[in-house]
Amino acid sequence: SGSVAALLSDYQGQLIDSIREPGQKLDWETVRELRMPFWLRSDDKLRQIAEEVGQSSYRESRDILKAAVFFLAAGKVRTLRNLAAADNTESGKKFFKFLTSYDFSSQRGRSAAEKNAFSLLRKNKYDCAAAFFLLAEPPILKSAIETVASKMEDLDLAFMLSRLIGKSQGNGMLGFGSPNAFAFGGVMGGGGGYADTS
């Protein structure tokens, strides 16, 4: 009922501001608990929140790969690349090298992103795998959403990706609203190539 009231509210911006302290960045735990992707009407505002969550995630974990899915949802590829460049951890260096080695709109780049996503899936690094599916241009959105929904069991994040990335691709909210919204456990494939970040 709270989500319905928030959806119908004319003061959504004020609602969000009341949730956090001045200058505070929202984290994913808070956003998910409040079901924001389902009731926040403005896609632009939701993108801003996705970026905030990415910043919070990176600040807390110091792992750029853990934050990548949120920056990609927000469409902030340049921000993601800049943070990876400044990340002096082994994981950050490898990720930055990967980001700068490929044109992800090319067949070679898309293939590399997809193969590495499947490699990360086999290592049970589901959030990182979803990010690699999203690196491809256009994103391999169906596989990213299936990974988030079935492997991470995070429908809020899956819905946010569908809203922000699906709409930008002209696909509407991919996967939602249909009887077979997600092929649970259906993400399959092979490949490799990305150096293990562990």
C-alpha positions in Angstrom: 0.0 0.0 0.0 2.9 2.3 0.7 4.2 1.8 -2.9 0.8 2.6 -4.3 0.6 5.8 -2.3 4.1 6.8 -3.4 3.2 6.0 -7.0 0.1 8.3 -6.8 1.9 11.1 -4.9 2.5 14.5 -6.5 5.5 14.9 -4.2 7.8 12.1 -5.2 10.9 14.3 -5.2 10.1 15.4 -1.6 9.5 11.8 -0.6 13.0 10.8 -1.8 14.6 13.8 -0.1 12.9 12.9 3.2 14.5 9.4 3.0 18.1 10.5 3.1 20.2 13.0 5.0 21.4 16.1 3.2 24.3 15.1 1.0 23.8 11.4 1.5 23.8 9.0 -1.4 21.1 6.3 -1.5 22.3 2.7 -1.4 20.7 -0.3 -3.1 19.4 -1.8 0.1 17.3 1.3 0.8 16.1 1.7 -2.8 15.1 -2.0 -3.0 13.4 -2.0 0.5 11.3 1.0 -0.6 10.6 -0.5 -4.0 11.5 2.7 -5.8 11.9 1.3 -9.3 8.2 0.4 -9.2 6.7 3.6 -8.0 9.1 6.4 -9.1 7.4 7.8 -12.3 10.4 9.7 -13.7 12.9 7.7 -15.6 15.4 10.6 -15.4 15.1 10.6 -11.6 15.5 6.8 -11.5 18.7 7.1 -13.6 20.0 9.7 -11.1 19.2 7.2 -8.3 20.9 4.4 -10.1 24.0 6.5 -10.4 23.8 7.4 -6.7 23.6 3.7 -5.8 26.6 3.0 -8.0 28.6 5.7 -6.2 27.5 4.3 -2.8 28.3 0.8 -3.8 31.8 1.7 -5.1 32.5 3.8 -2.0 31.5 0.9 0.3 33.0 -2.0 -1.6 35.9 -0.3 -3.4 35.1 -2.8 -6.1 34.2 -1.2 -9.4 32.7 -4.4 -10.8 30.2 -4.5 -8.0 29.0 -1.0 -8.8 29.2 -1.4 -12.6 25.6 -2.6 -13.2 24.2 0.6 -11.6 26.3 2.9 -13.6 25.3 1.1 -16.8 21.7 1.2 -15.8 22.1 5.0 -15.4 23.8 5.2 -18.8 27.0 6.5 -17.2 29.6 4.6 -19.1 32.1 7.4 -19.0 31.8 7.7 -15.2 32.3 3.9 -15.0 35.4 4.1 -17.2 36.8 7.0 -15.2 36.3 5.2 -11.9 37.9 2.1 -13.3 40.9 4.2 -14.5 41.4 5.5 -10.9 41.0 2.1 -9.3 44.5 0.8 -8.5 43.3 -2.7 -7.4 44.1 -5.6 -9.6 40.4 -6.0 -10.4 40.1 -2.4 -11.3 43.2 -2.4 -13.5 41.9 -5.5 -15.4 38.5 -4.0 -15.8 39.8 -0.7 -17.2 42.1 -2.6 -19.6 39.0 -4.5 -20.8 36.9 -1.4 -21.2 39.6 0.3 -23.3 40.5 -2.7 -25.4 37.2 -3.1 -27.2 34.6 -1.2 -29.2 31.5 -2.8 -27.7 29.4 -1.8 -30.7 31.5 -4.1 -32.9 30.9 -7.8 -33.3 34.3 -8.4 -31.7 33.5 -6.2 -28.7 30.0 -7.6 -28.2 31.3 -11.2 -28.4 34.0 -10.4 -25.8 31.5 -8.9 -23.4 29.1 -11.8 -23.8 31.8 -14.5 -23.4 33.1 -12.8 -20.3 29.6 -12.5 -18.9 29.2 -16.3 -19.2 32.6 -16.8 -17.6 31.5 -14.8 -14.6 28.2 -16.6 -14.4 30.1 -19.9 -14.0 32.1 -18.3 -11.2 28.7 -17.3 -9.5 29.6 -13.6 -9.9 26.1 -12.7 -11.0 26.1 -8.9 -10.6 29.4 -8.7 -12.5 28.0 -11.0 -15.2 24.9 -8.8 -15.6 27.2 -5.8 -16.0 29.2 -7.5 -18.8 25.9 -8.3 -20.7 25.1 -4.6 -20.4 28.5 -3.5 -21.7 27.6 -4.7 -25.2 26.1 -2.0 -27.5 23.2 -2.5 -27.8 23.1 -4.3 -24.4 22.3 -8.0 -24.2 19.4 -7.0 -22.0 17.4 -10.2 -21.9 20.4 -12.2 -20.6 21.2 -9.4 -18.0 17.6 -9.4 -16.8 17.4 -13.1 -16.5 20.7 -13.2 -14.6 19.5 -10.6 -12.1 16.0 -12.1 -11.7 16.8 -15.8 -11.6 20.4 -15.9 -10.2 20.4 -12.8 -7.9 16.6 -13.1 -7.3 16.4 -9.3 -7.3 13.2 -8.4 -9.2 13.6 -4.7 -8.2 16.9 -4.5 -10.0 15.6 -6.5 -12.9 12.7 -4.1 -13.2 14.9 -1.1 -13.1 17.1 -2.4 -15.8 14.1 -3.2 -17.9 12.7 0.3 -17.4 15.8 2.3 -18.0 17.6 0.2 -20.7 14.6 -1.4 -22.3 12.9 1.9 -22.9 16.1 3.5 -24.3 16.3 0.6 -26.8 12.7 1.1 -27.8 11.7 -2.3 -26.3 9.5 -1.0 -23.6 9.9 -2.8 -20.3 11.4 -6.0 -21.6 10.2 -9.2 -20.0 7.6 -7.6 -17.6 3.9 -7.9 -18.1 4.1 -11.2 -20.0 3.3 -14.7 -18.6 6.8 -15.8 -19.3 8.6 -12.8 -17.9 11.7 -14.6 -17.0 13.2 -17.9 -18.0 14.4 -18.8 -14.5 17.6 -20.7 -14.7 17.5 -20.3 -18.5 20.8 -18.3 -18.9 23.1 -20.7 -20.6 26.1 -20.4 -22.8 29.8 -20.6 -22.9 32.9 -18.6 -23.5 35.6 -17.1 -21.5 38.3 -14.5 -22.0 38.0 -12.1 -19.2 40.7 -12.6 -16.6 39.4 -13.6 -13.2 39.1 -10.6 -11.0 39.4 -12.5 -7.7 
